Amino acid sequence: MQDEDKLIALLCENNALLSKINTNMLKVFWIVAIFALLYFGLMIYLLFLR
């Protein structure tokens, strides 16, 4: 029974760490997406609307 409890505790820690990494990666993705949209918007503006 102790081995199962240790395994469950490790899995809970692992799940918490992966959830934190997932949140951080989503934040990075949205920041990069915003800058990419700004960049492509500027390129379209400079190519067609100038």
VENHU-V379955 format. One record per helix or strand of 3 or more residues. SS is the DSSP state (~ for helix, > for strand). FROM is the first residue (numbers start at 1). LEN is the number of residues. Records with the same first field share a line. If there is no record, write none. Layout:
BEGIN
SS: FROM-LEN ; FROM-LEN
END
This chain:
BEGIN
~: 2-47
END
